[in-house]
Amino acid sequence: EIFDDKLKGKVAEDLVTMGQLASRHPGKAIDNLMNLLGVKGNNRGPFVRAAGMLPDIELSANGQPGNVSVALTRKNRLTTREGKIYAPRFPKAQNEGYFVLITPNGGNEILALKRANWPSLERRGGR
């Protein structure tokens, strides 16, 4: 969410959009964003690293009552073989993962909850 009205329309509105921009237009989008936000000097490297690790996810779902299939596809590569995320303030390394929630259209109850994460490249034979 953008809290500074001067930045509206100039920067990504959320982390999902930022992940897409970082994945699809890495150099220019990140550099422009750092300039707009005033990121300077030694802070530029960590900013580029963190923005480059944001996932570009595609979600698709289909099914019928009682049988739903959900597919998550990461359009950009994992940055580490184990799927570690950039979380410098956590004491232990953290892996990328998601929760998939299925709710009725317009409803406020949860019909299904499933944790989803990527298999590490080490478990898949290094691909």
Backbone hydrogen bonds, N-H to C=O, Kabsch-Sander energy under -0.5 kcal/mol:
donor,donor_aa,acceptor,acceptor_aa,energy
3,F,1,E,-0.5
5,D,3,F,-0.6
7,L,4,D,-2.0
8,K,4,D,-0.5
8,K,5,D,-0.8
10,K,7,L,-2.4
11,V,7,L,-1.3
18,M,14,D,-2.0
19,G,15,L,-2.5
20,Q,16,V,-1.8
21,L,17,T,-2.6
22,A,18,M,-2.8
23,S,19,G,-1.8
24,R,20,Q,-2.6
25,H,21,L,-2.7
29,A,25,H,-1.6
30,I,26,P,-1.3
31,D,27,G,-2.3
32,N,28,K,-2.7
33,L,29,A,-2.1
34,M,30,I,-2.6
35,N,31,D,-2.2
36,L,32,N,-2.5
37,L,33,L,-2.5
38,G,34,M,-0.9
38,G,35,N,-0.5
39,V,34,M,-2.6
40,K,38,G,-0.5
43,N,40,K,-1.8
44,R,41,G,-1.6
47,F,43,N,-1.7
48,V,44,R,-2.6
49,R,45,G,-2.4
50,A,46,P,-2.7
51,A,47,F,-2.8
52,G,48,V,-2.3
53,M,49,R,-0.9
53,M,50,A,-0.7
54,L,50,A,-0.5
54,L,51,A,-1.0
57,I,55,P,-0.7
58,E,73,T,-2.9
60,S,71,A,-2.3
62,N,69,S,-2.2
64,Q,67,N,-2.6
67,N,64,Q,-2.7
69,S,62,N,-3.3
71,A,60,S,-3.2
73,T,58,E,-2.6
75,K,56,D,-3.6
75,K,73,T,-0.7
76,N,56,D,-0.5
83,G,80,T,-1.1
85,I,94,Q,-2.6
87,A,85,I,-1.0
90,F,87,A,-1.7
96,E,83,G,-3.0
98,Y,116,A,-3.7
100,V,114,K,-3.2
101,L,99,F,-0.6
102,I,112,A,-2.5
103,T,101,L,-0.5
107,G,104,P,-2.6
111,L,102,I,-3.3
111,L,109,E,-0.6
112,A,102,I,-1.5
114,K,100,V,-2.1
116,A,98,Y,-3.4
118,W,96,E,-0.6
121,L,81,R,-2.7
122,E,81,R,-0.7
124,R,120,S,-1.1
125,G,122,E,-0.9
126,G,121,L,-3.6
